[in-house]
Amino acid sequence: MESAEKLARIIQGAERIVFFGGAGTSTESGIPDFRSASGLYRTESGFEYPPETMLSRSFFDRHPDEFFAFYRAKMLHPDSKPSGAHRALARLEREGRLTGIITQNIDGLHQLAGSRRVVELHGSVLRNTCMNCGHKHPLSTVTGSSEIVPHCPACSGIIKPDVVLYEESLDLSTLEQAVQLLQEADLLMVGGTSLTVTPAAALVRYFRGNQLVLLNKTATAYDRAADLIIRDNMGEVLEVAVR
């Protein structure tokens, strides 16, 4: 695979690699993306409201029943396993060449594959917090609840997933971690993201390194700045390139 061989040569010449990933990183694990033809936002959900509406903070506050019905049906994929891309990136970290992963995903698959320094811009479904007492709960508390809206066993407060909903701001300390990684990197690999969702996509501008590689099946606003653009299957490419 020519694209994988080109990427392998770039990786071999790098010392501080950062991967910035979006939903396309997990599609090979069976988790739908959002904006492709088969994505969550462009297919029939079976719910009364559009997904973008149901994933907003105001909708969560006003209609928690409808939110959790959608959330459980469409946003949780507890049986999904890491893809070749997740495994290859974890291998790069173990070798000491990948300094961190910045992800827009909330599925926890990078950690499941073995990656340790993962900056989760939009939070994680694996973490959940009682809005009343602040007690932390695992995903099983949400999936195992007999109620549509999960409540805290300690105080009966509503449990909210630790994911960033529309109308919510990204965590400042998380953004600072991402910026530091980007500023210190000499190679940035961007994969599975159209780089259109702000403010996360704007973080790429903090990269000042030598090489920018884009692994995405469609064009992005950063294509002209890229040293290498790969449209092939990301998992297959990374598994070949990271050997």
Sequence and secondary structure as in RCSB ss.txt:
>XXXX:A:sequence
MESAEKLARIIQGAERIVFFGGAGTSTESGIPDFRSASGLYRTESGFEYPPETMLSRSFFDRHPDEFFAFYRAKM
LHPDSKPSGAHRALARLEREGRLTGIITQNIDGLHQLAGSRRVVELHGSVLRNTCMNCGHKHPLSTVTGSSEIVP
HCPACSGIIKPDVVLYEESLDLSTLEQAVQLLQEADLLMVGGTSLTVTPAAALVRYFRGNQLVLLNKTATAYDRA
ADLIIRDNMGEVLEVAVR
>XXXX:A:secstr
 HHHHHHHHHHHT SSEEEEE GGGTGGGT   SSSTTSGGGS  SSSS HHHHTBHHHHHH HHHHHHHIIIII
  TT    HHHHHHHHHHHTT EEEEEE   S HHHHHT   EEETTEEEEEEEETTT  EE HHHHHT SSSS 
B TTT  BEEEEE  BT    HHHHHHHHHHHHH SEEEEES  S STTGGGGGGG  SSEEEEE SS  TTGGG
 SEEE S HHHHHHHH  
